[in-house]
Amino acid sequence: MDPKAFGFLAAGFGAALTVIGAGLGIGKLAAAAMEASGRQPEVAGQVRTSMLIAAALIEGATFFALAICIILATK
């Protein structure tokens, strides 16, 4: 097999693992936020704000990892 093909394959696996990890992380984050809001409805706004900030950080790391995969695939 061509070495460039291995690069494409590795970039595909890297992107897949990145997206799966981000999905699982945001899912756990949302579940914990919903549970916290259900237990203490008076702080639901603060929990929602914290959840959105954490989700944005997870998405930022995911986009960075996907950009690295794309860069490695095109080299």
Buried (B, 14 or more C-beta within 10 A) or exposed (E): EEEEEEBEEEBEEBBEEBEEBBEEBBEEBEEEBBEBBEEEEEEBEEBBEBBEEBBEEBEEBBEEBBEBBEEEBEE
